[in-house]
Amino acid sequence: MFTIHLSNLKFFSFHGVHDEEKVLGGEFIVDAVVYFTTAGNITTLEQTVDYCKIYDIIKQRMSQPSALLETVAQDLAVLIYATNSKIISVKITITKSNPPIQQFSGNIAVSYKKDF
């Protein structure tokens, strides 16, 4: 089994339940781990999973506002899986920097793993 990691992908998006999040937006960090199998030695792109395609999917989905990060994470897992039949599992972590919580210092994150 192979694993491809896309780490620390930063996006400015408008995800959130609160009105100010929908208007002001915020920074989000996405980490994606894609597990896949393939036969033989990998010598061509067709034998592996194209991380450029995965990045494009993440970028596109992050540009579509959603109330809940859980929804975004689930959507990303399904969309990524649909790109390549070699994929057997996808894990997505979305971190919201500076969430709108009074007297809060830090980040919050949602992780979702889907086995196919």
KOLMIRO-814864 format. One record per atom (N, C-alpha, C): residue in one letter; z, x, y. Coordinates in pm, 1 decimal, always signed. Each point is the difference from the previous one (the first is absolute). Example, Ala and Ser with C-alpha at 12.3 -4.5 7.8 and 13.67 -1.06 7.14 Angstrom:
<nodes>
NODE  type         Z         X         Y
NODE     A    +780.0   +1319.0    -569.0
NODE     A      +0.0     -89.0    +119.0
NODE     A      +0.0     +90.0    +120.0
NODE     S     -72.0     -35.0    +105.0
NODE     S      +6.0     +82.0    +119.0
NODE     S     +73.0     -77.0    +109.0
</nodes>
This chain:
<nodes>
NODE  type         Z         X         Y
NODE     M      +0.0     +85.6    -117.5
NODE     M      +0.0     -85.6    +117.5
NODE     M      +0.0     +89.9    +123.3
NODE     F     -75.5     -39.8     +99.1
NODE     F      -5.2     +68.0    +128.2
NODE     F     +65.8     -85.6    +107.0
NODE     T     +41.2     +64.7    +106.4
NODE     T     +59.5     -69.7    +113.8
NODE     T     -63.9     +52.1    +128.1
NODE     I     -42.6     -91.0     +84.5
NODE     I     -49.1     +35.0    +133.1
NODE     I    +101.6     -51.4    +100.4
NODE     H     +36.9     +85.6     +94.9
NODE     H     +96.8     -35.0    +103.5
NODE     H     -68.2      -0.6    +136.2
NODE     L     +16.7    -106.7     +72.3
NODE     L     -35.7      -4.3    +141.7
NODE     L    +131.8     -18.5     +73.4
NODE     S     +39.7     +99.8     +75.9
NODE     S    +134.9      +2.7     +55.8
NODE     S      -0.1      +6.7    +151.4
NODE     N     +99.3     -68.4     +55.4
NODE     N     +27.4      +8.0    +143.6
NODE     N    -118.3     -45.4     +86.0
NODE     L     -66.2    -106.8     -42.6
NODE     L    -111.8     -56.0     +75.6
NODE     L     +56.9     -84.8    +113.0
NODE     K     -32.3     +33.8    +122.4
NODE     K     +60.3     -67.8    +114.7
NODE     K     -97.6     -98.4     +62.7
NODE     F     +53.5    -119.0     +27.5
NODE     F     -79.5    -107.2     +59.5
NODE     F     +80.9     -69.8    +108.5
NODE     F     -67.6     -43.2    +104.1
NODE     F     +61.0     -88.1     +98.8
NODE     F     -49.4    -139.4     -33.7
NODE     S     +93.1     -88.8     -35.0
NODE     S     -36.5    -133.5     -48.0
NODE     S     +92.4    -105.2     +59.5
NODE     F     -33.0    -125.6     -27.1
NODE     F     +73.5    -112.9     +57.8
NODE     F     +65.6     -85.9    -107.4
NODE     H     +56.0     +64.7    -101.5
NODE     H     +68.7     -72.0    -107.0
NODE     H    +141.9     -33.9     +43.9
NODE     G     +46.9    -116.9     -39.4
NODE     G    +137.9     -35.9     +27.4
NODE     G     +18.1    -148.7     +19.0
NODE     V    +123.9     -41.5     -12.7
NODE     V     +37.1    -139.7     +14.0
NODE     V     +29.3     -34.5    +146.6
NODE     H     +54.9     +95.3     +72.9
NODE     H     +43.8     -24.9    +137.4
NODE     H    -117.4      +0.5     +97.2
NODE     D      +9.5     -85.0    +101.3
NODE     D    -108.0     -12.9     +98.1
NODE     D     -34.6    +132.7     +66.2
NODE     E    +101.8     +79.8     +33.3
NODE     E     -27.0    +127.1     +67.9
NODE     E     -79.3     +95.9     -88.1
NODE     E     +18.4      -6.7    -130.5
NODE     E     -76.1     +85.2     -91.5
NODE     E    -147.9     -39.7      -0.8
NODE     K     -25.4    -128.6     +13.4
NODE     K    -136.8     -50.4      +0.6
NODE     K     -72.8     +35.5    +128.7
NODE     V     +76.8     +20.1    +107.9
NODE     V     -59.3     +31.8    +129.8
NODE     V      -2.1    +150.3     +25.7
NODE     L    +113.7     +66.2     -21.8
NODE     L     +13.2    +142.0     +32.0
NODE     L     -47.9     +91.7    -113.1
NODE     G      +8.1     -45.9    -123.3
NODE     G     -37.4     +82.4    -113.9
NODE     G    +100.6    +110.5     -25.9
NODE     G     -32.7     +85.8     -93.1
NODE     G     +88.8    +110.3     -33.0
NODE     G     -66.1     +97.1     -95.0
NODE     E     +70.3    +110.9     -24.6
NODE     E     -52.0    +102.1     -90.3
NODE     E     +43.8     -27.5    -143.3
NODE     F     -93.9     +15.5     -89.9
NODE     F     +23.9     -17.7    -142.5
NODE     F     -51.8    +122.3     -73.8
NODE     I     +70.9     +37.8    -103.6
NODE     I     -40.6    +112.8     -83.2
NODE     I     -21.2     -52.3    -141.4
NODE     V    -115.7     +30.9     -56.3
NODE     V     -34.6     -47.9    -133.5
NODE     V     -11.4    +119.1     -94.6
NODE     D     +61.6     -16.0    -117.3
NODE     D     -15.5     +94.5    -109.5
NODE     D     -55.9     -77.6    -118.1
NODE     A    -105.0     +53.3     -60.0
NODE     A     -61.0     -64.0    -116.4
NODE     A      -5.1     +99.6    -114.2
NODE     V     +39.9     -46.0    -117.4
NODE     V      -8.8     +80.7    -121.6
NODE     V     -85.2     -79.9     -98.2
NODE     V    -106.8     +61.6     -45.1
NODE     V     -93.7     -66.8     -89.7
NODE     V      -4.1     +77.4    -131.6
NODE     Y     +32.4     -70.2    -108.4
NODE     Y      +1.3     +59.1    -133.3
NODE     Y    -127.5     -42.5     -72.2
NODE     F     -65.9     +95.7     -63.1
NODE     F    -122.1     -35.2     -71.8
NODE     F     -19.2     +89.8    -122.1
NODE     T     -82.6     -47.5     -91.2
NODE     T     -34.8     +77.5    -118.2
NODE     T    -150.2     +21.2      -1.9
NODE     T     -38.2    +106.7     -63.8
NODE     T    -141.6     +28.7     -17.0
NODE     T     -16.6     +88.9    -122.1
NODE     A    -116.4      -3.0     -59.8
NODE     A     -25.7     +79.8    -119.7
NODE     A     -60.2    +135.4     +39.4
NODE     G     +42.0    +104.0     -67.7
NODE     G     -59.6    +131.4     +19.6
NODE     G     +41.2     +68.5    +128.1
NODE     N     -59.7    +113.4     +23.8
NODE     N     +25.0     +75.6    +122.4
NODE     N     -72.3     -64.6    +116.8
NODE     I     +65.9      -4.0    +111.9
NODE     I     -59.4     -59.8    +119.1
NODE     I     -81.4    +106.0     +72.9
NODE     T    -128.7     -28.5     +12.6
NODE     T     -89.6     +92.0     +70.4
NODE     T     -85.2     -69.6    +105.5
NODE     T      +7.9    -133.9      +4.8
NODE     T     -76.9     -75.2     +98.9
NODE     T     +87.2    -108.4     +62.3
NODE     L     -39.0     -45.4    +115.5
NODE     L     +73.8    -105.4     +69.8
NODE     L      +2.4    -129.5     -81.5
NODE     E    -104.2     -25.0     -75.3
NODE     E      -7.9    -122.2     -80.0
NODE     E    +106.4      -4.2    -110.7
NODE     Q     +53.2    +115.2     -36.5
NODE     Q    +101.5      +6.4    -105.4
NODE     Q    +141.4     -16.5     +53.7
NODE     T     +14.7      -9.7    +130.2
NODE     T    +132.3      -9.4     +60.9
NODE     T      +5.2    -121.8     +91.0
NODE     V    +102.1      -7.6     +81.8
NODE     V     +16.0    -108.1     +97.2
NODE     V     -21.1     +60.1    +138.5
NODE     D     -86.9     -60.4     +76.8
NODE     D     -36.8     +51.2    +132.6
NODE     D    +108.2     -35.5    +101.9
NODE     Y     +75.5     +99.9     +45.5
NODE     Y    +108.4     -26.6     +94.3
NODE     Y     -51.9     -42.1    +137.4
NODE     C    -124.6     +32.0     +31.2
NODE     C     -58.0     -46.7    +127.4
NODE     C     -14.7    -152.5      +0.0
NODE     K     -41.6     -56.0    -113.1
NODE     K     -10.3    -146.0     -12.4
NODE     K    +137.7     -65.0     +12.3
NODE     I     +99.1     +63.8     -62.1
NODE     I    +135.9     -54.1      +7.6
NODE     I     +49.7      +1.4    +143.4
NODE     Y     -23.1    +110.0     +69.8
NODE     Y     +41.6      +7.7    +140.8
NODE     Y     -67.8    -109.2     +82.7
NODE     D    -128.8     -20.8     -19.9
NODE     D     -71.8    -103.4     +75.4
NODE     D     +59.4    -138.6     -24.6
NODE     I     +38.2     -28.6    -123.2
NODE     I     +62.4    -128.8     -33.2
NODE     I    +132.3     -14.6     +73.0
NODE     I     +80.6    +105.0      -2.7
NODE     I    +130.2      -5.0     +67.0
NODE     I     -18.1     -19.0    +149.8
NODE     K     -89.4     +76.3     +57.7
NODE     K     -26.7      -9.7    +144.5
NODE     K     -43.6    -142.1     +38.4
NODE     Q     -91.0     -56.7     -76.7
NODE     Q     -49.6    -135.3     +28.6
NODE     Q    +112.5    -103.5     -11.5
NODE     R     +78.1      +7.0    -107.3
NODE     R    +106.4     -99.7     -19.9
NODE     R    +110.1     +13.4    +103.5
NODE     M     +32.1    +121.9     +39.7
NODE     M    +104.7     +20.0    +100.6
NODE     M     -41.0     -55.0    +136.4
NODE     S    -129.0     -17.6     +22.1
NODE     S     -47.8     -54.6    +127.7
NODE     S      +9.0    -152.1      +5.0
NODE     Q     +34.3     -63.9    -111.3
NODE     Q     +11.6    -146.0      -6.5
NODE     Q    +147.6     -38.0      +4.0
NODE     P     +46.5     -56.9    +110.6
NODE     P    +142.5     -32.5     +13.8
NODE     P     +50.2     -95.9    -108.3
NODE     S    +121.3     +26.6     -45.3
NODE     S     +68.3     -85.4     -96.1
NODE     S    +146.7      -8.9     +38.3
NODE     A     +60.6    -110.5     -31.3
NODE     A    +141.6     -17.1     +32.4
NODE     A     +87.5     +92.0     -84.4
NODE     L     -35.6     +17.6    -126.7
NODE     L     +86.4     +73.9     -92.0
NODE     L     -69.3    +123.7     -56.7
NODE     L     +72.4    +109.9      -2.8
NODE     L     -51.9    +122.8     -58.8
NODE     L     -20.0     -14.9    -150.6
NODE     E     +79.1     -85.5     -62.1
NODE     E     -15.4     -24.7    -143.1
NODE     E    -140.6     -53.4     -30.5
NODE     T     -48.1     -88.2     +86.0
NODE     T    -134.7     -55.0     -15.5
NODE     T    -104.2    +109.9      +9.6
NODE     V     +15.2     +86.4     +98.7
NODE     V     -94.5    +110.6     +20.0
NODE     V      +0.9     +92.3    -122.2
NODE     A    +117.5     +34.3     -49.7
NODE     A     +11.1     +89.7    -115.0
NODE     A     -66.6     -60.2    -124.1
NODE     Q     +24.4    -127.9     -24.2
NODE     Q     -62.5     -65.6    -115.5
NODE     Q    -151.7      -4.4     +15.2
NODE     D     -47.4     -33.9    +118.1
NODE     D    -144.2      -3.3     +24.1
NODE     D     -63.1    +136.5     -23.3
NODE     L     +64.8    +104.4     +51.7
NODE     L     -54.2    +134.7     -15.9
NODE     L     -10.2     +39.6    -146.2
NODE     A    +101.5     -30.2     -78.6
NODE     A      -3.4     +35.4    -142.0
NODE     A    -119.3     -64.8     -69.8
NODE     V     -22.0    -127.0     +26.8
NODE     V    -110.3     -72.7     -63.8
NODE     V    -135.4     +51.5     +49.6
NODE     L     -11.7     +23.5    +129.5
NODE     L    -125.6     +48.7     +56.3
NODE     L     -35.2    +139.4     -53.3
NODE     I     +98.7     +86.2      -9.8
NODE     I     -23.9    +134.3     -51.4
NODE     I     -40.4      -5.4    -147.1
NODE     Y     +70.5     -79.9     -77.7
NODE     Y     -32.2     -13.9    -141.8
NODE     Y    -145.3     -44.2     -19.7
NODE     A     -46.8     -88.7     +84.4
NODE     A    -134.2     -55.9     -13.9
NODE     A    -110.3    +103.8     +22.2
NODE     T     +33.1    +116.1     +53.7
NODE     T    -102.6    +100.9     +29.1
NODE     T     -43.9     +80.6    -120.5
NODE     N     +84.4      +5.4    -106.3
NODE     N     -31.9     +91.1    -108.3
NODE     N     +69.1     -45.5    -128.4
NODE     S     -76.4     -13.1    -105.2
NODE     S     +54.4     -48.2    -127.9
NODE     S     +90.1    +102.1     -68.9
NODE     K      +3.3    +123.4     +48.2
NODE     K     +86.4    +102.4     -58.5
NODE     K    +145.5     -13.9     +45.2
NODE     I     +22.2     -74.5    +107.0
NODE     I    +134.5     -14.3     +57.0
NODE     I     +86.4     -85.2     -91.7
NODE     I    +120.8     +51.9     -28.9
NODE     I     +92.0     -74.5     -86.6
NODE     I    +127.3     -42.9     +72.4
NODE     S     +26.4     +60.1    +116.5
NODE     S    +120.2     -35.3     +74.0
NODE     S     -15.4     +46.3    +145.2
NODE     V     +60.0     -76.3     +90.3
NODE     V      -2.2     +33.7    +142.3
NODE     V    +139.4     -22.3     +56.6
NODE     K     +48.4     +97.7     +76.0
NODE     K    +127.2     -16.0     +70.5
NODE     K     -26.3     +18.6    +148.8
NODE     I     +48.9     -94.6     +78.3
NODE     I     -16.2      +0.8    +145.0
NODE     I    +137.5      -1.2     +64.4
NODE     T     +20.1     +86.7     +97.5
NODE     T    +119.8      -3.3     +83.4
NODE     T     -45.5      -9.5    +144.6
NODE     I     +54.1     -98.5     +70.8
NODE     I     -30.3     -17.1    +142.2
NODE     I    +130.7     +12.8     +76.4
NODE     T      +1.6     +94.2     +92.4
NODE     T    +118.3     +24.2     +82.5
NODE     T     -27.4     -48.8    +141.1
NODE     K     +94.7     -75.3     +52.8
NODE     K      -8.4     -47.5    +138.3
NODE     K     +91.5     +88.4     +83.9
NODE     S     -60.0     +73.9     +91.7
NODE     S     +78.7     +83.8     +90.0
NODE     S     +57.3     -86.2    +112.3
NODE     N    +122.5     +23.1     +33.4
NODE     N     +65.2     -69.8    +111.6
NODE     N      -9.7    -152.0      -8.6
NODE     P     +53.0     -60.3    -105.6
NODE     P      -4.6    -146.4     -10.9
NODE     P     +83.0     -64.5    +111.6
NODE     P     -34.8    -123.2     +38.1
NODE     P     +68.9     -66.6    +110.7
NODE     P    +136.4     -56.5     -41.7
NODE     I     +92.3     +89.5     -29.6
NODE     I    +135.3     -38.6     -38.0
NODE     I     +94.0     +64.2    +100.8
NODE     Q     +84.8     -80.1     +62.5
NODE     Q     +91.0     +54.0    +100.9
NODE     Q     +94.3    +102.7     -60.5
NODE     Q     +20.7    +107.1     +73.6
NODE     Q     +91.5    +107.7     -36.1
NODE     Q     -31.8     +59.5    -137.5
NODE     F    -127.9     +10.6     -30.2
NODE     F     -46.0     +54.8    -127.8
NODE     F     -72.2    +130.4     +26.6
NODE     S     +31.9    +100.3     -78.1
NODE     S     -68.2    +128.2     +10.6
NODE     S     -54.0     +35.1    -136.7
NODE     G    -129.1     +18.0      -8.7
NODE     G     -59.3     +34.0    -129.1
NODE     G    -127.4     -77.3     -25.2
NODE     N     -37.5      -7.3    -124.8
NODE     N    -120.5     -69.9     -43.4
NODE     N     +36.5     -98.0    -110.7
NODE     I     -88.6     -93.2     -24.3
NODE     I     +12.6     -86.3    -117.1
NODE     I    -128.8     +16.5     -81.0
NODE     A      +7.2     -24.6    -128.2
NODE     A    -119.5     +14.3     -83.3
NODE     A      -0.2    -103.1    -111.4
NODE     V    -120.1     -32.0     -43.2
NODE     V     -21.6     -88.5    -113.9
NODE     V     -86.6     +76.3     -99.1
NODE     S     +37.5      -1.8    -126.7
NODE     S     -81.5     +61.0    -104.8
NODE     S     -37.6    -106.0    -101.6
NODE     Y    -121.0     +14.2     -52.9
NODE     Y     -50.1     -92.6    -101.1
NODE     Y     -80.6     +80.1    -100.9
NODE     K     +28.3     -21.1    -128.5
NODE     K     -77.0     +64.7    -104.0
NODE     K     -57.3    -107.2     -91.6
NODE     K    -129.4     +12.9     -26.3
NODE     K     -68.9     -96.8     -84.8
NODE     K     -69.9     +75.9    -113.2
NODE     D     +33.0     -36.2    -122.5
NODE     D     -67.2     +56.0    -116.8
NODE     D    -108.3     -97.7     -43.8
NODE     F    -116.0     +53.0     -30.3
NODE     F    -113.9     -85.6     -36.9
NODE     F     -36.2     +17.1    -145.3
</nodes>
